[in-house]
Amino acid sequence: MSETTSINLEPANNLRLANLCGPMNEHVREIEKRLGVEITHLSNQFKVTGEASIVTRVTELLKDLYAMTENQTLDAELIHLNLQQAINDKYSSDADLSSEMVNIRRGIIKGRGQHQREYLSNLNKYDVTFGIGPAGTGKTYLAVASAVQALEQEKVQRLVLVRPAVEAGEKLGFLPGDLAQKVDPYIRPIYDALYEMLGFQQVNKLIENNVIEIAPLAYMRGRSLNESFIILDEAQNTTVEQMKMFLTRFGYGSKVVVTGDITQIDLPKDKKSGLKHAVDVLGKIDTIGFTYFDSKDVVRHPMVQKIVEAFEKYNNAGKK
């Protein structure tokens, strides 16, 4: 059943209202299209028409976006990210939000949508956490953010960020440089997240002092790591043996996070993914956190979400 709700955005400010609405009202049009509502406005007076439950979310979204205009210029990416949160926002009002956000020196990073908040809560609660789902859902980014927070709060002494050096169609042997240089491109997304959260100079200083270690999975064999925050990224490309080896490396005072997408496995066809095997073996242990993301959690460009959904639909149809 359709209803109309009116809100006044205060304080009335023409520059902030223009920022909210976007060039040629494109931000408002995007909200209407994605959430299936009609929005009209005169100055700072807005009316939202649509299904009752959706109208409530849209009015809250408009208030949140207007608050952001005080010190930010809204763009298509920010609108998309906040729309994702409005679409997926199902947490209860009495939830412990402190466990669903990351507070680092450069600002606060909040979970967008139910699964991201569940993931952040698991990262805070468990010593071993798995984040499983498609690209663009924030699995690695939020894990790195939690690691930076733990380091800044001195809950751990070092960060160890690991990826398996598995080729996605190319052969490492033909790339120039030593092994560390060859795997560097695979670890680039982790570098990018660290640079954003800590700054370029600080990251390089911490790497030089061995406070942050970024390494291929093969370098983990035979080690035992205490008081460390250890992240294994792209874990779908580990073998069963490698996954077991990795999960037995951490010691006292350490946290382990394993992220991966079981739909993008680059291992030879005769090798079972260590991530899929770990889910089967460890899935019922109640002291390990598991978060499963899907296409609705994608926080990249809206087209990425559509691509992921199309692949999911195609794969599910093939299983029938």
C-alpha positions as CSV (number, residue, x, y, z in Angstrom):
1,M,0.0,0.0,0.0
2,S,1.4,3.4,-1.0
3,E,1.9,6.3,1.4
4,T,3.5,9.7,1.4
5,T,5.8,11.1,4.1
6,S,7.0,14.6,4.3
7,I,10.3,15.8,5.9
8,N,12.1,19.1,6.3
9,L,15.9,18.9,6.0
10,E,17.4,21.4,8.5
11,P,19.1,23.7,8.4
12,A,17.9,24.9,5.1
13,N,20.9,25.6,2.9
14,N,20.8,26.0,-0.9
15,L,24.4,24.8,-1.5
16,R,23.9,21.7,0.7
17,L,20.5,21.0,-1.0
18,A,22.1,21.2,-4.4
19,N,24.8,18.9,-3.2
20,L,22.2,16.4,-2.0
21,C,20.1,16.4,-5.1
22,G,23.1,16.3,-7.5
23,P,23.5,17.9,-11.0
24,M,20.1,17.9,-12.8
25,N,18.7,16.0,-9.7
26,E,20.6,12.9,-10.7
27,H,21.1,11.8,-7.1
28,V,17.4,12.0,-6.3
29,R,16.6,10.1,-9.6
30,E,19.0,7.3,-8.7
31,I,17.4,6.9,-5.2
32,E,13.9,6.8,-6.9
33,K,15.0,4.2,-9.5
34,R,16.8,1.9,-7.0
35,L,14.2,2.0,-4.2
36,G,11.0,2.3,-6.3
37,V,9.7,5.5,-4.8
38,E,8.8,9.0,-6.0
39,I,10.5,12.0,-4.4
40,T,9.4,15.6,-4.8
41,H,10.9,18.6,-3.1
42,L,10.5,22.4,-2.8
43,S,13.5,24.0,-1.2
44,N,14.2,21.9,2.0
45,Q,10.8,20.2,2.1
46,F,10.8,16.7,0.7
47,K,7.9,14.3,0.0
48,V,8.5,10.6,-0.5
49,T,5.8,8.3,-1.9
50,G,5.9,4.5,-2.0
51,E,5.5,1.4,0.1
52,A,5.4,2.2,3.8
53,S,8.5,0.2,4.8
54,I,10.5,1.6,1.9
55,V,9.4,5.2,2.5
56,T,10.8,5.0,6.0
57,R,14.2,3.9,4.8
58,V,14.2,6.6,2.1
59,T,13.5,9.4,4.6
60,E,16.2,8.1,6.9
61,L,18.6,7.9,3.9
62,L,17.8,11.5,2.8
63,K,18.5,12.7,6.4
64,D,21.8,10.8,6.5
65,L,22.9,12.1,3.1
66,Y,22.0,15.6,4.0
67,A,24.1,15.4,7.2
68,M,27.0,14.3,5.0
69,T,26.7,17.4,2.8
70,E,28.0,19.5,5.7
71,N,31.5,18.4,5.0
72,Q,31.4,16.2,1.9
73,T,30.6,16.5,-1.8
74,L,28.3,13.7,-2.7
75,D,29.1,11.7,-5.8
76,A,27.7,8.7,-7.6
77,E,29.9,6.3,-5.5
78,L,28.8,7.7,-2.2
79,I,25.1,7.6,-3.3
80,H,25.6,4.0,-4.3
81,L,27.2,2.9,-1.0
82,N,24.5,4.5,1.1
83,L,21.8,3.1,-1.1
84,Q,23.3,-0.4,-0.5
85,Q,23.0,0.2,3.2
86,A,19.4,1.4,2.9
87,I,18.5,-1.7,0.8
88,N,20.2,-4.2,3.1
89,D,19.7,-2.4,6.4
90,K,18.0,-5.0,8.7
91,Y,19.9,-4.7,12.0
92,S,17.8,-4.2,15.2
93,S,17.8,-0.8,17.0
94,D,19.2,-2.4,20.1
95,A,22.2,-4.0,18.4
96,D,25.7,-3.4,19.8
97,L,26.9,-1.1,17.0
98,S,30.3,-0.7,18.5
99,S,31.1,-4.2,17.3
100,E,29.8,-3.4,13.8
101,M,32.2,-0.5,13.0
102,V,36.0,0.0,12.9
103,N,37.5,3.1,14.6
104,I,40.9,4.0,13.2
105,R,42.8,7.3,13.5
106,R,41.8,8.3,10.0
107,G,38.1,7.9,10.8
108,I,35.3,5.4,11.4
109,I,34.5,2.6,8.9
110,K,31.0,1.2,9.3
111,G,29.5,-2.0,7.9
112,R,27.1,-1.4,5.1
113,G,24.2,-3.9,5.1
114,Q,23.5,-6.9,7.3
115,H,26.3,-9.1,6.2
116,Q,29.1,-6.5,6.5
117,R,27.9,-5.7,10.0
118,E,27.8,-9.4,10.9
119,Y,31.3,-9.8,9.5
120,L,32.6,-6.9,11.6
121,S,30.9,-8.3,14.6
122,N,32.5,-11.7,14.0
123,L,36.0,-10.1,13.5
124,N,35.6,-8.5,16.9
125,K,34.3,-11.6,18.6
126,Y,36.2,-14.6,17.2
127,D,39.9,-15.5,17.0
128,V,39.2,-17.2,13.6
129,T,36.8,-15.6,11.1
130,F,35.9,-16.6,7.5
131,G,34.5,-14.1,5.0
132,I,33.2,-15.9,1.9
133,G,31.5,-14.3,-1.1
134,P,31.9,-12.5,-4.5
135,A,34.3,-9.7,-5.4
136,G,33.3,-6.2,-4.3
137,T,31.6,-7.1,-1.0
138,G,34.3,-5.6,1.3
139,K,35.7,-8.9,2.7
140,T,39.4,-7.9,2.4
141,Y,38.9,-4.2,3.0
142,L,37.0,-4.7,6.3
143,A,39.5,-7.3,7.4
144,V,42.4,-4.9,6.8
145,A,40.5,-2.2,8.7
146,S,40.0,-4.5,11.7
147,A,43.7,-5.4,11.6
148,V,44.7,-1.7,11.5
149,Q,42.4,-1.0,14.5
150,A,43.9,-3.9,16.4
151,L,47.4,-2.5,15.7
152,E,46.6,1.0,16.6
153,Q,45.0,-0.1,19.9
154,E,48.0,-2.3,20.6
155,K,46.0,-5.5,20.8
156,V,48.5,-7.0,18.4
157,Q,52.1,-6.3,17.7
158,R,52.2,-7.0,13.9
159,L,50.0,-7.5,10.9
160,V,50.7,-10.5,8.6
161,L,48.9,-10.3,5.2
162,V,49.1,-13.4,3.1
163,R,48.0,-14.5,-0.4
164,P,48.5,-17.7,-2.3
165,A,50.6,-17.1,-5.4
166,V,48.3,-18.9,-7.9
167,E,48.2,-17.8,-11.5
168,A,44.8,-16.8,-13.0
169,G,45.7,-17.9,-16.5
170,E,49.2,-16.5,-16.5
171,K,52.5,-18.2,-15.4
172,L,54.5,-16.6,-12.7
173,G,57.7,-18.1,-14.1
174,F,57.6,-15.8,-17.0
175,L,57.4,-12.6,-14.9
176,P,60.6,-10.7,-14.1
177,G,62.1,-10.5,-10.6
178,D,62.3,-12.7,-7.6
179,L,59.4,-14.4,-5.9
180,A,58.5,-11.4,-3.7
181,Q,58.4,-9.2,-6.8
182,K,56.3,-11.8,-8.7
183,V,53.6,-12.0,-6.1
184,D,53.5,-8.3,-5.5
185,P,50.6,-7.7,-8.1
186,Y,48.5,-10.3,-6.3
187,I,48.8,-8.4,-3.0
188,R,48.2,-5.0,-4.5
189,P,44.6,-4.7,-3.2
190,I,45.9,-5.1,0.4
191,Y,48.5,-2.4,-0.2
192,D,45.8,-0.1,-1.5
193,A,43.6,-0.6,1.6
194,L,46.6,0.0,3.9
195,Y,47.7,3.2,2.1
196,E,44.1,4.5,2.5
197,M,43.9,3.8,6.2
198,L,47.4,4.5,7.3
199,G,49.0,6.7,4.6
200,F,51.8,5.8,2.2
201,Q,54.8,6.9,4.4
202,Q,53.4,5.2,7.5
203,V,52.8,1.9,5.7
204,N,56.3,1.8,4.2
205,K,57.8,2.6,7.6
206,L,55.9,-0.2,9.3
207,I,56.9,-2.6,6.5
208,E,60.5,-1.6,6.9
209,N,60.3,-2.3,10.7
210,N,58.6,-5.6,10.0
211,V,55.4,-4.5,11.9
212,I,53.5,-5.2,8.7
213,E,54.5,-8.2,6.7
214,I,53.0,-9.0,3.3
215,A,54.0,-12.4,2.1
216,P,53.1,-15.3,-0.2
217,L,51.5,-18.3,1.5
218,A,54.6,-20.4,0.9
219,Y,56.5,-18.2,3.4
220,M,54.2,-19.3,6.3
221,R,55.4,-22.9,6.5
222,G,57.2,-23.7,9.7
223,R,56.3,-20.5,11.5
224,S,54.3,-19.8,14.6
225,L,52.9,-16.3,15.1
226,N,51.9,-14.8,18.5
227,E,50.2,-11.4,19.0
228,S,49.6,-11.0,15.3
229,F,46.6,-10.2,13.1
230,I,46.9,-12.6,10.2
231,I,44.8,-12.3,7.0
232,L,44.7,-14.9,4.3
233,D,43.2,-13.3,1.2
234,E,42.0,-15.2,-2.0
235,A,41.8,-18.3,0.1
236,Q,39.9,-20.2,-2.6
237,N,43.2,-20.7,-4.3
238,T,44.8,-22.6,-1.4
239,T,45.0,-26.4,-1.5
240,V,43.7,-28.5,1.3
241,E,47.2,-29.0,2.7
242,Q,48.0,-25.3,2.4
243,M,44.9,-24.3,4.3
244,K,45.6,-26.7,7.1
245,M,49.2,-25.4,7.3
246,F,48.0,-21.8,7.4
247,L,45.3,-22.3,10.1
248,T,47.9,-24.0,12.4
249,R,50.4,-21.0,12.2
250,F,48.8,-18.7,14.7
251,G,49.6,-18.6,18.4
252,Y,48.6,-16.8,21.6
253,G,47.1,-13.4,21.3
254,S,46.6,-13.7,17.5
255,K,43.6,-13.4,15.2
256,V,43.1,-15.1,11.9
257,V,40.9,-13.9,9.0
258,V,40.3,-16.0,5.9
259,T,38.6,-14.4,2.9
260,G,37.8,-15.8,-0.5
261,D,35.3,-16.4,-3.3
262,I,34.6,-20.1,-4.0
263,T,33.2,-19.2,-7.4
264,Q,36.6,-18.0,-8.7
265,I,39.0,-20.9,-8.1
266,D,42.2,-20.8,-10.2
267,L,43.6,-24.1,-8.9
268,P,44.1,-27.1,-11.3
269,K,40.9,-29.1,-11.7
270,D,42.4,-32.1,-9.9
271,K,43.0,-29.9,-6.7
272,K,40.3,-29.3,-4.2
273,S,40.0,-25.7,-2.8
274,G,41.3,-25.5,0.7
275,L,38.6,-22.9,1.4
276,K,35.7,-25.2,0.4
277,H,37.3,-28.0,2.4
278,A,37.7,-25.8,5.5
279,V,34.0,-24.8,5.4
280,D,33.0,-28.5,5.3
281,V,35.4,-29.4,8.1
282,L,35.1,-26.4,10.4
283,G,31.6,-25.1,9.7
284,K,30.0,-26.5,12.8
285,I,32.6,-25.2,15.3
286,D,30.8,-22.5,17.2
287,T,34.0,-20.6,18.2
288,I,34.8,-19.8,14.5
289,G,32.9,-17.0,12.7
290,F,31.5,-17.5,9.2
291,T,30.0,-14.8,7.1
292,Y,28.6,-15.5,3.7
293,F,28.2,-12.6,1.3
294,D,26.1,-12.5,-1.8
295,S,25.5,-10.2,-4.8
296,K,23.4,-7.9,-2.8
297,D,26.4,-7.0,-0.7
298,V,28.5,-5.7,-3.6
299,V,29.6,-2.2,-2.8
300,R,31.5,-1.4,-6.0
301,H,29.9,0.1,-9.2
302,P,26.2,-1.0,-9.6
303,M,27.2,-2.8,-12.8
304,V,29.5,-5.1,-10.8
305,Q,26.5,-6.2,-8.7
306,K,24.5,-6.9,-11.9
307,I,27.4,-9.0,-13.3
308,V,27.7,-11.0,-10.1
309,E,23.9,-11.6,-10.0
310,A,23.9,-12.7,-13.7
311,F,26.7,-15.3,-13.0
312,E,24.9,-16.5,-9.9
313,K,21.6,-16.9,-11.8
314,Y,23.4,-18.8,-14.6
315,N,25.3,-21.1,-12.2
316,N,22.2,-21.9,-10.2
317,A,20.3,-22.7,-13.4
318,G,23.0,-25.1,-14.4
319,K,22.7,-27.0,-11.1
320,K,19.0,-27.8,-11.7
